[in-house]
Amino acid sequence: MQIYPWQTDTAQRLLALRAQLPHAVLLHGRAGLGKYGLAQAFAKLLLCEQRDANADVACGQCPSCHWFEQGSHPDVHILQPNALDEVDDSAPERKKSEWISVEQVRQAIAFLQLSSHRNGLRVVLLNPAEAMNAAAANALLKTLEEPPENSLLILVSHQPSRLLPTILSRCHQLRANLPDSSQALMWLEEQGVADAQLCLSLAAGSPLLATAFADDDYHARRRALLADLQVAAQTPALAMAERYAKLAVADYSQLLQWLQQWVHDLQSMKLAGRVYYHQDFSEQLRNLSMHVKLTPLLKLQQRLQRARAVVAHPLNIQMVMEDILLEYASVF
Ligand SMILES: [Zn+2]
């Protein structure tokens, strides 16, 4: 299978399932590890029509492999939020949903109940499984209880704790491993990512997520905020908040995430003398942490969590930011 270097062990455990293929496999683990790509590679291999049943890689030549690569395999169904669908500019504007609806699940179930076009197996790739709403999950559960012959459902999940226990118990569960950092760093450097160490720590160790941080504009905006935070105790919050007044919701959400990471590292430095996210600011954090009071810091963390929870509906970003910055200044 075409896989990332840190997936070798996970791939072997997937391949071992071929001896007695379950009806449902749950591949779970941190986001940014390439689980969905691995699930696709496994499905492609299972459907490959080459002769050698023990091969670990799909042949890439047969009709089945060609269809798979073109996304038109008649025995494969992708079940995902339509926000993840590739955008077709010619198609009429459609409301993008982050959720998988019960209607989408019913279509997938109907697909599994048809007989196969080719070698006998039909596969549904469900990504991510936690995107199913309650009705969708219940509809799927019935199929997991009585799976059709020759069907395989591969569920990918970044947050399996959000799945129904009854769904979990009916899947063969396989955990995708997090790479050790030297392996991840080597891979990131091969991809030409500058500051691989910093990007990896921002991504909490997930290499594919780390590549998303290899972006000059991202780092410039992040550094601007962090520079503000270092002088926030001496700067009027109102003046500082004005800089954030015109933020788009996505940028505001990013800003809150950076703030949470910063506050997390302030606490971590204070209590344990180390940082998780800010390898590039550890000296500054060490200096600031000497003046930090823990009780207001905990209150600030809760304040940030509340702001994150309603991030899609901010009342007034400038006012919320002023409030947060005032609270931040009171931590010292
Ligand atoms: Zn093939």
Boltz pocket constraint, residues with backbone or C-beta under 6 A from the ligand:
constraints:
  - pocket:
      binder: B
      contacts: [[A, 44], [A, 47], [A, 48], [A, 49], [A, 50], [A, 58], [A, 59], [A, 60], [A, 61], [A, 62], [A, 63], [A, 64], [A, 65]]
      max_distance: 6.0
